[in-house]
Amino acid sequence: MTKGLRKGLTSYGDAGFSLFLRKAFIKAAGYSDDALDRPIVGITNTHSDYNPCHGNVPQLIEAVKRGVMLAGGMPMVFPTISIAESFAHPTSMFLRNLMAMDTEEMVRAQPMDSVVVIGGCDKTLPAQIMAAASVDLPTIVVPVGPMVVGHHKGEVLGACTDCRRLWGQHRAGEIDEDEIEIVNGRLAPSVGTCMVMGTASTMACVTEALGLSLPMSASIPAPHAERIRSAEASGRRAAEMAVSGAPRPSELLTPSAFRNAAVVMQAIGGSTNGVIHLSAIANRTAHKLDLDLFDTLGRNVPVLVDLKPSGAHYMEHFHHAGGVPKLLKQLGDLIDLDAMTVSGQTLREIAAGAEDVPGQDVIRPRDNPIKPEGSMAVLSGNLAPRGAIIKHAAASARLLQHTGRAVVFESVEDMTSRVDDPDLDVTADDVLVLRNAGPKGAPGMPEAGYLPIPRKLGRQGVKDMVRISDARMSGTAFGTIVLHMTPESAVGGPLALVRSGDMIRLDVAGRRIDLLVDEAELARRQAALPVAPTPAWARRGYARLFHETVLQADEGCDFDFMVERGEG
């Protein structure tokens, strides 16, 4: 097998000339023959001025390079696109598959013997791991790390759970314009990803559970020196992998690894987005994420990590309590501890080395959980024949069995224009329904599932009500919210049949979400649905590719031609 600079030569019809030309041009950058004869470690550069979550990437790159060179390798940094959650239009999820394709093709196109991918917010880690699974080159993941916490009037704050809570108070008239502007400057006090158990933190923990990153890498705060040392250690390990050619992602991404990731996702109170991303990663391998198994695990795996939005603490507290290694130790036989990791250790060895922190209450023992069941449940029923997700760990217990009248919004735009209308016919017992907000319908399945409480209800003190949609919601959000209704309404899913005034029943214990309309009437409504034309936004370029090939939420919202057609 060719390695180093001789790998993947540009095609000129003469391999000797191809190598001669490659060396001639790279020497223009000042490289010596000694440097060019070393094993090559590629390092992705996802820094962008639009992405404050990745603000520490330049430091991490330098640390990774140092680690590579200390181990005798040659680091080569290359750019890929960068996705920042709050800056990506129409949504970061719309661009996740583009980043996965970009990363995959750049790794394939350029000579490298191993690769270090650096990511964090919010769809970047999933995109990079999807790419790594498809390329199957030895890969190590370096998360950028969470922010440190903020403070306001003696209260600890975290983006973005507290963003939503305090914005809700502002909408309800409890916080005035001057104070919300002060809060705005205190919610995100450093670079890094959200410091609650949002999607970025969830996927960092999942990455560590999958064995693709070094121990503790999920939780080290972004500004800490320890984060830089972890990056250096990752570079050193990547150089060793460049020489040995192992482990490859296919050796780590086994059925046991995916099961471990699902267990950890339930135990940390993870983001609902994690289900989509883990499905997409699994579908890039010969395996598949079984949603029924995911739900079964949710019934048997308790929530052990006391972090917002399901609990009280923040990621830096989780880190100082022992991070993922301590969680693995507490989970014990719920995890396949014999699973191998990129570090060369098994999870059992990593868990055995977990720090014991006297008095910490962030990572609970199994006999004293935050919640007795996992964070998420998978629902079915006539409104979601292929499934829906609810993060019941962050929901109101009184609403987990609820029947209410539907109040339907046709789109995100319709919801925005009408939800605060004083004349909106809505009560606290109703069920807010948002449709045409799925992968094809919105497009890109925006995080619009966190439907705001209508202002007139918020001012009456209403803090939560049942909300359902084919959209996603941020992992930082909370409430009794049913998401990922599959198939989505834009492709004729049952959500398209709901009319305002219909009764909807949510039964989380029974794992069902149902429209209480008889089958004959539903059949009439289905037959009357118009054929959806190709929307204007999907007429050209990447948007057209997305609209024509994106899969539904239960399959990870990847493109249909990117899925590995192996055994399930």
N, C-alpha and C positions, 0 to 999 in steps of 0.2 A: 504494500500500500504506500502510495506517495504521501509525503508529509511536508510540513513547512512551506517554504516558498515555491516548491515544485508542485504543490497541490492545486488542482483545478486550473490548469494553464489556459490562458486565453487562446482561442483557436485562430491560428494563422496558417495552418497546414504544415507547420514545421515545429515540433515540440522544442527542439534545441533553440531555435530562434525565439520562440515564445518566452522561454526562460531567460535567454540573453537580454531580450527587450525589457522584461519585467525587472530584472536586476539593474539594468541601465537607468531606468526611470526612478526606481525607489532609491537608488544611490544619490539621486539629485536632492533627496531630503537629508543627506549626510550620513546614511547608514553604512557601517563597515561590513565586510564579509563575515566577520565573527558574529555580529548581530543577526545577519540574514541567514546564517546557518543554524540558528537556534529554533526550537519548537515555538510555533506562533500561537499566542493566545489573543483572540479577538475580544474587544471590550466595547459594548454598545454605549453610545453617548446619547442620552435622552434629555439632556439639558435644554431648556428653552426659557427665554425671558417671559413667555406666557405661562410658565409652569412653576409657581413658587414651591409647590410640593417637592419638586426636583431641584431645589435651589442649592443643595449640597452635592449634586452630582459631580461638578468639577473636582472637589476634594476627594470624593470617593474614587474617581477615575485615577487620580494621582496615587492614591493608596493601593489600588488594585495593581497598577503598573509597578509600583515598588515591590509588591509581593511577588509578582511574576518574575521580575528581574532578580530578586533575592534567591529564587528557586532555579535560576538559569534559563528562563524562558524569554521570549521576545514579545512584548505587548504591542498590539496594534489597535488603536482606538478608531471606531468608525461611527458615523451618525445614523440614527434612525429617527422616524417621526416621534414626537412627544405629545402625549394627550393629557391635558389638564381638565379635570371635571368641570369646573365652573367657567372655563373659557371655550370649550368645544361646542360649536353649533352644528347641528341642532342638539346633539348630545354626544357625550364621549363614547357611548355604546355603539353609535353609528360608525365610529372610526376604529373600534377595537379590531375588527377583522382586517382593516387596511394596515394597521400597525403589525398585526401578526404576519400578513403577507410580506410587508416591507422587511421585517426582521428575518423571516425565513429566507427570502431571496438574497439579502445581503450576506447572510451567513453562508449560503450555498455559493454565492458568486465570488467570494474573496477567500484567499488561502488562510486557513486557520485550523489548528489541531484541537483546540477547545475554545469555548466562548464563555465570557462572563456577561450576563445581562443585568443591567441596573435599572430598576423601575420601582414604582410605588403607586402613584395616583393615576387612575383608580382602576382603569382597565388595562394599564400597562403590564402589570405582572401576568394577568391571564393571557394577554396577547403574546408576550415573550415566551411563556411556557407552551402555549399552543404551537408557536414556531419551533421551539426546541424539540417538542415531541415529534414534529413532522420531519425535521432535519436529522435528528438522532445523532448529533455530535455531542461529545462530552460537554456538559453545560453546568454552570453553577450560577445561582441567582443571588444578587445582592439587593435587598430592599433598601430604599432610601431612609426608612425609619419614620416614626411618628413625631409630630411636634411635641414640644413641652406644653404644659397647661398654661392657661391665662387666668387672670383674677379680675373681679369687679365687685366692689363694695364688700370685700371679705369673702366672696364666694368664688370657688374654683370653677373655671369655665373651660369648655372644650368644644372645638369645631368638630362636627357641626350639629351634634345633638342639641347643644345649648343655643346654637344659631336658631334652630327651629322653635325651641321652647320660648326663647325670648322674643322672636319675631311674632309668635302667636300671641304673646302678651301685648306686644305693640299693636297688633291688629285688633285686639280686644279693648284697646284704650288704656291698658294698665301701665304702659311705658310710653313716655312722650318722645317727640322727635329728637330733642337734645340728648336724652339718655341713650336712645337706640344708636345714635351716632358714636357716642363714647364706647358703648359695647362693641360696635363694629370694629374699633381699633384694638380691641383686647381679646377677641375670640381666637385669633390665630397669631400667637406671639413669636413664632419662629418658622423657619422653613421646615418641610416635612409633611407627611400625610396626616389626616385627621387623627387626633389622639384618643378617640373613642373606638369602639368595636364596629366601625363602619366597614365598607367594602375593602379599602386598602389594608386595614389591619387584619381583617378576616383572611384576605388572600395571602398576606405575609405569613400568618400562622398556618394556613393550609399548605403553603410552599414548604415551610419547615417540616410539617407533618408528612408531606410527600417525599421528604428526603432530598430536596433539591437545593437547600441552602444550609449554611453552617448553624450549629446550635446557638440559640439566643438572637439570631439575626432578625427575627420578626419584631422584636420588641425594643431594641436599643433605640433611645431617642435620637432623632436626626442630628441635633447639634452636639451630641456627646462624643468625646474622644474615643470612647469604646466603639462607636460606629465606624470610625476611620480604621481602627485596629482590626475590626471584623472584615472590612473591605480588603485590607492588606493580607489577612489570612486567607481570604477567598481567592485572591490573586495567586498566592503561593500554591494553594490546592489546585487551581486551574492549570498551573504550569506542570504539576505532577500528572494531572489527567491528560495533558497534551502529550506527554511522553508515553504513558501507559495505554492511552486510548480508552480508558474506562474510569468510572462507570458511564455508560450512555443512558439517556433518558429512558429508553426501552427497558433497561435493566432495573430501573427504579420505579417506573410508573406501572406497577403491577396491580392486579385486583385488590391485594391486601393494602397497598399504598392508597388506593382510592377509597377503600373502606375506612382506613385510618383518617384520611382527610375529612370524610363525612362525619366521623365520630368527633373529631376536634371541632369541626364547624358547629355541631350541635352543642358541644360542651362550653364553647366560648361565648355563646349567644350571638353567633355570627350573622352576617348580612345575608339577606335573601338573594342578593346578586351573586353570592358565592355559589349558589346552586346552579345558576346558568353557566358561570365560568368553569366550575368543576365538570359540568356536563360537556362543555366544549373541549376542555383539555382531554377528558376521557375519550371523546369521539375522535381525537387525533391519534389515538392508539388503537390497538385491537380490542379494546374493552369498552364498556359503556356504563354510565352511572345509572343504577337502578333506583328510580324514584320511590318504588315501594320499599326497597331496602332502606333508603334514606329516611323514610317515614318511620319504619320499624325501629331504626336506630334512635330516632327522636323520642320514641316511647320509652326506651331503655337507658338512654344516656342522659344523665342530669346536667344542668347548667352549673358549672363549677367556678366560672370566672365572673367576678363581680365588677363588671364594667358597664358604663353607659353604652347604649340606651337600655339594656336589660337590667343593669345594676347601678352602682354608685361611683366607681373609680374610673381611672384613665390608664392609657397604655404605659406611661412611665411607672405607674404603681404596679402594673402587671409585670413589668420588667424587673423591678426591684424585688418582687416577690418570688422570682425564679423563672418567669417566662414559660415558654412552651415546654422545656425539659421538666420543670416542676409539674406542669399540667399532665404530661405523659405519665409521670410517676403516680400522680393521684388517680388517673384513669385506669392504670394497672391492666387487668386482663380484658378490659374493653378494647384495648389496642393490640395489634399484632406487633409486639415489641421486637420481634426478630427481623422486621423489615430493615433493609440496608439503606444507608444514606450516602450522599455525595461526600461526606466527611471521611468515609471509610469505616465509620462506626455503625452499629445497629442502633435502633431507637432504644433498645434495652440498655445499652452502654451509656447512651446520652441521658436517659432517665435516671440511671444509677448515679450519675455525676451531678444531678440537679442540686442547686444550693438549697439548704434548709434555712429559712428565714424565720426566726422565732417571732411569734406574735402577728405575722402577716395574716390578713383575712381576705385578700384579693383572690387567691386560688384556694378554693375550699376542698376539704376531703369529701369523698363520696357519701359519707354518712351525715354530712351537713351541707347539702347543696344550696345554691341560690334558688333553684327551682328543680323539682323532682324529675321533670321531663326536659328534653332538649329544646333548643330555641325555636325550631321550625316544625311545621306540620305540612304534609302534602294532602290537599283536598281533591275530591272528585265530585261527581254529581252532574246533573243535566246542564249546569252552567259551565262546567269545566271537564268535559269528557276525557281530556288528556292531561288534566291536572291543573292545580293552582297551588300557590304557596301562601302561608300565613306565618308571620313571626310572632307566635303567641306568647313568647317570653317578654315581648315588649307591648303586649295588648292589654286591654282592660278585662279582667276576669269576668265581670258581669255581662260582657258582650260576646263571650265565646259561644254561647248558645243564644241566638237572637233571630227573631222574625220581624221584618220591617218592610215598609213601603218604599219602592224604588223611586229615586229622583235621578233622572238620567241626563248626563251631559254627553253630547255627540262627539266632542273632541276637546283637546286641551284649550283651544281658543274659545270654544263655547263655555267651558267651565270658567275660564278667566273672566269672561264678560258677564256671567250671570251669577256666580257663586255668592257675591256680596250684594246682590240686588235685594233691597228691603222687601220687595214683593215676591221673592222666590217662595214657592209653596214648599216649606221644609220644616220638619221638627227634629228634635234630638233622637227620636226613635226610628227615623227613616234610614234607608241605606243609600248612600251616595254612590252612583254608578258612572264611571268614566269609560268610554269606549273609543275605538279608533286611535289608541295610544300604544299599540303593540309594535313588533319589529317592522312590519310593512306599513302600518296605518299612520304612524306619527310623523316621520319615520324614526327608526332607531330605538324604539322602546324607551322613551325618556323616563326620568325619575319623577314622573308626575303622579304616581300612585298615591303619594302622600297628599291626597286632596285636602285643601284647607277647610277647616270648620267654617261654615258660612258666618260672616261677621256678626249678623244679628244673633246667632246662637252663641258665638264666642262671648258676646257682651252680656249674655244671660248666664255665663259661667260654664257652658258646655266645653269640656276638654277633649272628648273623644266620641266618636260614633263609628258605626260600621261603614267601611268604604271598600269598594271592589273595582278592579280595572284589569285591563290587559297590559298595563304599563309595569314599570319597575318602581322601586323607591330606594332612596339612599339607605345604606346600612346604618346611618346615623339617626334615622327617623324612628318614630315610635307610634303606637296606636293600633287599633283593631282594623287591620288593613289586609285585604285579600288581593294578591297580585298574580301576574303571569297567567291570567286566565287563558287556557289553551284548548282549542285553537283561538286565535285572536279574532276580533269582530271584523277586521278588514278583509279576512279571507272567508267570511261567512260563519264564523264561530257563533255559539249560542248567545254570547253577550250582545250580538247584533239584533237579537230578537226581543230584548227587554224593552218594555215601555214604562214610562213614568206611571206610578200607581200600582204596578204589579207587585206582588208580595215575593220577597226573597227570604230564604231561611239559611242561616249559617249555623252549622253544628260541628264545632271543632273536635269535640270528643268522638263524634261519629265520622269525622273526616269528610264532611260533605258541604257543598254549597249548591243550593237548588233554587230554581225559578218555579214558583208555585202556580204554574199555568198548565192546563191539560195538554196532552201530546197532540191532539188534533189541532188545537189553536196554534201550537208551536209549529206544526207542519205547514199550516196556512201562511204563517208569517215567514217561514223559511222560503216557501215557494214564491213569495212576493218580493224577496230581496232583489234589488237590481244588480246587474253585473257591474262590478267595479271597474272603471276605466283605469288605464295607467296614469297615475297622478303626474302633474306637471314637473314636480321635483325629481321624478325618476326617468326623465327622457334621455339623459346622456351621462356618460362618464361613470365614475364610481357609484353614483346614486342609482343608475340603471342596473349595474351589476348587483348592488345590494338588494334592490327591490325584487329582481328576478330570481335570486338564488338564496336569500337568507332563509334559514330554517326557523322553526318556532321555538318557544322558550324551553320546552321539554327536551329539545335536542341541542340546546346551548346557543342558539342564534348564530351559529357559524354558517359559512356558505356551504351549500349542498355538495359542491365539488371538492371541498377541502377535507371532508370526513373520511377517515380510514374505514374501509369496508371490511373490517375483520370480524371475528366472532364476538358476540355480545356477552 
